[in-house]
Amino acid sequence: MSQEHRIERGKVHYKWDNSLPPAVEIDPGDVVHFETEEVTDGQVAPGSDASALSQIDFNRLYPLAGPVYVRGAEPGDVLEVEMLALNPLEWGWTGILPGLGLLSEDFTEPYIRHFDLTNGEYAELREDIRIPLQPFCGTMGVAIDEPGQFDVLPPTKGGGNIDTRHLNVGTKLYLPVLVPGALFSAGDCHAAQGDGEVCVTGIECPMAFSLRFDVKKDRDLAPWRYQFQTPPGSLQPRSDERGYFATTALGPDLMENAKNAVRDLIGWLGHEHDLSPEDAYVLCSLAADLKISQIVDRPNWGVSAYLALSVFTS
């Protein structure tokens, strides 16, 4: 019979390390309830101004709840993680951190926006711009099979900081098991994010979340790979109601194309919606999706930035 477990808030770690003792040991089929602080572990608080972003202790970034030791999970198996509940807690923030983000050369000063999440439906960037909430854990992964400590940013061969916005309630995530027990951890929760998270932050928020675990012995998943399955109708159909405005950049460099597509979308938001470059960049990170439009017409590929027009209330 499955059991429920709880990892108390504040029982976290900041690095991947397969020598860490488990926070909890569970059986396949069990449920674990988590609660984590936002990505800076409280260094950014409600009302913090942008100067807080220049004073962050990076050793306290990514407070992860765990590790969860799943009995019977062995290297070569696949860990299934099912999202049962994802509940943002009242407040979140999005910021531009100097030196980080897709357009770090364009945005060199710190900038922050705070969001009231208590309505549970949307975050308001401006009275006429509402971003639908679509909560998920930005970081979910397993310990890797190498000794020592490893940063949460960037992702590892065990998943980790994957920032995949469709890992919402009802979705099942599949990760390779690299060490006995898998040693799963999660955190870095977002209330909303666009595909690409271009300014390096989603709506970073404290969150209470519940996950169910299982072990798949009959599946094969290589390191540096993960898979997920979403429930029917889960891909934010509200975004499709009013269509999209998209900007596309062509050329031989996918990274440069991605930058130019976002730059053009920022320019359009300023011209058509009177947003400052900083707020337009933030909105791109929260509500625009980067897509590879074509990758077969060598030597010039195409990247598009899609913004759902449903974020505009008027």
C-alpha positions in Angstrom: 0.0 0.0 0.0 1.4 3.4 -1.0 2.5 5.8 1.7 2.7 9.6 1.9 5.8 11.4 3.1 6.7 15.1 3.8 10.0 17.0 3.5 9.8 20.0 5.8 10.5 23.4 4.3 14.1 24.5 4.8 15.5 20.9 4.6 17.4 21.6 1.3 20.7 21.3 -0.4 22.3 23.5 -3.0 24.5 21.1 -5.1 24.1 17.7 -6.7 26.1 15.3 -4.5 25.6 11.6 -4.5 27.1 11.4 -1.0 24.3 13.4 0.6 22.1 11.4 3.0 18.5 11.0 1.9 15.9 13.3 3.3 13.4 10.5 3.0 13.3 6.9 1.8 10.3 5.7 0.0 8.8 2.8 -2.0 7.7 2.9 -5.6 4.1 4.3 -5.7 4.6 6.6 -2.6 3.8 10.3 -2.6 6.1 13.0 -1.3 5.0 16.5 -0.3 7.5 19.3 -0.6 7.7 23.0 0.1 10.6 25.2 -1.2 11.6 28.8 -1.1 12.1 30.7 -4.3 15.4 30.2 -6.3 17.5 32.6 -4.2 16.5 31.0 -0.9 15.0 34.2 0.4 17.7 36.6 -0.7 15.1 38.2 -2.8 12.0 39.1 -0.8 8.7 40.8 -1.5 9.5 44.5 -2.0 13.3 43.9 -2.7 14.6 46.4 -5.2 16.9 45.6 -8.1 20.1 46.1 -6.1 19.3 42.8 -4.3 20.1 41.0 -7.6 23.6 42.4 -7.6 24.2 41.1 -4.0 23.1 37.5 -4.4 25.2 34.8 -2.8 25.3 32.3 -5.7 26.2 29.5 -3.2 22.6 29.8 -1.9 20.9 29.6 -5.2 18.7 26.7 -6.1 17.6 25.3 -2.7 16.5 21.8 -3.6 14.3 19.6 -1.4 15.6 16.1 -1.1 17.3 13.8 -1.9 14.5 11.2 -2.2 15.8 7.7 -2.1 13.4 5.4 -4.0 13.9 1.8 -2.9 14.5 -0.6 -5.7 15.8 2.0 -8.2 19.1 0.9 -9.7 21.4 2.3 -12.4 19.9 1.6 -15.8 16.3 1.9 -14.5 14.0 4.8 -15.3 12.4 7.0 -12.5 8.9 8.1 -13.2 7.8 11.3 -11.4 4.1 12.3 -11.6 3.1 15.9 -10.8 0.1 15.7 -8.4 -0.1 19.2 -7.0 1.8 22.5 -7.8 0.7 25.4 -5.7 2.6 28.8 -5.8 2.6 30.6 -2.5 1.3 34.2 -2.7 4.2 35.9 -4.4 6.9 35.7 -7.0 9.4 37.8 -8.9 11.2 38.0 -12.3 14.5 39.8 -12.8 17.2 40.6 -15.2 20.6 39.6 -13.7 23.7 41.3 -15.2 25.8 38.8 -17.2 23.0 36.2 -17.5 20.2 35.7 -19.9 19.9 35.4 -23.7 20.5 39.1 -24.2 23.0 39.7 -21.5 25.0 42.0 -23.8 21.8 44.2 -24.4 20.6 44.3 -20.7 23.6 45.1 -18.4 21.7 46.6 -15.4 19.8 44.7 -12.8 16.0 44.9 -13.0 13.2 43.3 -11.0 9.4 42.9 -11.1 7.2 41.5 -8.3 4.0 39.7 -8.8 1.0 39.0 -6.6 0.0 35.4 -7.2 -2.9 35.2 -4.7 -5.7 35.1 -7.3 -4.3 31.7 -8.5 -5.1 32.5 -12.2 -2.7 35.1 -13.5 0.2 37.5 -12.8 -0.3 41.1 -13.8 2.6 42.8 -15.6 0.5 45.9 -16.2 -3.3 46.5 -15.9 -3.8 45.4 -19.4 -1.2 42.5 -19.5 -2.0 39.3 -17.6 0.2 36.3 -17.7 -1.7 33.0 -17.1 -0.2 30.9 -14.3 1.2 27.6 -15.3 3.2 26.4 -12.3 6.0 23.8 -12.5 9.3 22.9 -10.8 12.2 24.4 -12.9 14.6 21.9 -11.4 13.9 18.1 -11.1 16.6 15.6 -11.3 18.6 12.7 -9.9 22.1 12.6 -8.5 24.8 11.7 -11.1 27.3 8.8 -10.9 30.4 10.9 -10.2 31.8 11.9 -6.8 31.8 15.5 -5.6 29.6 18.5 -5.8 28.0 19.8 -9.0 26.2 23.1 -9.6 22.5 23.1 -10.3 23.1 25.5 -13.2 23.4 24.2 -15.9 21.5 20.9 -16.3 23.4 17.6 -15.7 23.1 14.1 -17.2 20.6 13.4 -14.5 18.2 16.2 -15.6 18.1 18.9 -13.0 17.7 22.5 -14.1 15.6 21.6 -17.2 13.2 24.5 -17.0 10.5 22.8 -19.0 7.2 24.7 -18.6 4.9 21.8 -19.5 5.8 19.7 -16.5 2.5 20.7 -14.9 -0.1 18.8 -12.8 -0.9 15.5 -14.5 2.4 15.3 -16.3 4.8 12.3 -15.9 8.5 13.0 -16.1 11.0 10.2 -16.9 14.6 10.4 -15.7 17.6 8.0 -16.0 18.6 6.4 -12.7 22.4 6.8 -12.3 22.9 5.8 -8.7 21.1 3.4 -6.3 17.9 4.9 -5.0 18.0 7.6 -7.7 18.4 10.4 -5.1 15.8 12.7 -6.6 15.6 16.4 -5.7 13.4 19.3 -6.8 13.0 23.1 -6.5 13.5 26.3 -8.4 9.7 26.6 -8.8 8.1 28.9 -11.4 4.5 30.2 -11.5 4.9 30.9 -15.2 7.6 30.8 -17.9 7.8 30.9 -21.7 9.8 28.3 -23.6 13.3 29.6 -23.5 13.1 31.6 -20.2 15.1 34.2 -22.2 15.8 36.8 -19.4 17.1 33.8 -17.2 14.1 34.0 -14.7 10.5 32.8 -14.9 8.2 33.9 -12.1 10.4 32.6 -9.3 8.2 31.7 -6.4 7.9 29.6 -3.2 5.8 26.6 -3.9 4.1 23.6 -2.2 4.1 20.6 -4.5 3.4 16.9 -4.3 4.9 14.2 -6.5 4.4 10.4 -6.9 7.3 8.2 -7.7 7.6 4.9 -9.6 10.5 2.8 -11.0 10.4 1.4 -14.5 12.5 -1.7 -15.0 11.5 -2.3 -18.6 12.5 1.1 -20.0 15.9 2.4 -21.2 16.9 6.0 -21.0 20.4 7.3 -21.7 22.1 9.9 -19.5 21.6 13.5 -20.8 18.1 12.5 -21.8 14.7 12.9 -20.2 11.1 12.4 -21.4 7.7 13.5 -20.3 4.1 12.8 -21.0 1.4 15.5 -20.6 -2.3 14.9 -20.0 -4.9 15.8 -22.7 -5.6 19.5 -23.2 -2.6 20.5 -21.0 -0.7 22.7 -23.4 -2.3 26.0 -22.2 -5.2 26.2 -24.7 -6.1 29.6 -23.3 -3.0 31.0 -25.2 -4.5 29.9 -28.5 -7.7 31.8 -28.2 -6.5 35.1 -29.8 -3.6 33.8 -31.8 0.1 34.8 -31.7 2.4 37.5 -32.9 5.7 35.9 -33.9 9.1 37.3 -35.0 11.5 35.1 -37.0 15.2 35.4 -37.6 17.2 33.5 -40.2 20.9 32.7 -40.5 23.6 30.1 -39.9 23.7 30.4 -36.1 20.7 29.2 -34.1 21.8 31.1 -31.0 22.2 34.4 -32.9 18.8 33.7 -34.6 17.2 33.2 -31.2 18.7 36.5 -29.9 17.5 38.4 -33.0 14.0 36.9 -32.8 13.7 38.1 -29.2 15.2 41.5 -30.0 12.5 42.0 -32.7 9.7 41.0 -30.3 11.0 43.4 -27.7 11.0 46.1 -30.4 7.4 45.3 -31.4 6.2 45.3 -27.8 7.7 48.8 -27.3 6.2 50.1 -30.5 2.8 48.5 -30.3 2.2 48.3 -26.5 4.5 51.0 -25.1 6.5 48.7 -22.9 10.0 49.6 -21.7 12.7 47.4 -23.1 13.1 45.8 -19.6 9.4 45.0 -19.2 9.3 43.7 -22.8 12.3 41.4 -22.1 10.6 40.2 -18.9 7.3 39.5 -20.8 9.3 37.5 -23.4 10.7 35.4 -20.6 7.3 34.7 -19.1 5.0 34.4 -22.1 6.9 34.0 -25.4 8.0 30.6 -26.7 11.1 30.1 -28.8 10.7 27.5 -31.5 13.0 26.2 -34.2 10.9 26.9 -37.3 13.1 25.0 -39.7 16.5 23.3 -39.4 16.7 21.5 -42.8 17.4 24.4 -45.2 21.1 24.5 -44.7 23.1 26.7 -44.2 20.4 29.1 -42.8 18.1 28.0 -40.0 15.1 29.8 -38.6 14.1 30.6 -35.0 10.8 32.2 -34.1 9.6 33.9 -30.9 5.8 33.4 -30.4 3.9 35.7 -28.1 0.4 34.7 -27.2 -1.9 37.7 -27.8 -4.2 36.5 -25.0 -1.9 38.2 -22.5 -3.3 41.5 -23.6 -6.7 42.2 -21.9 -7.6 45.0 -24.3 
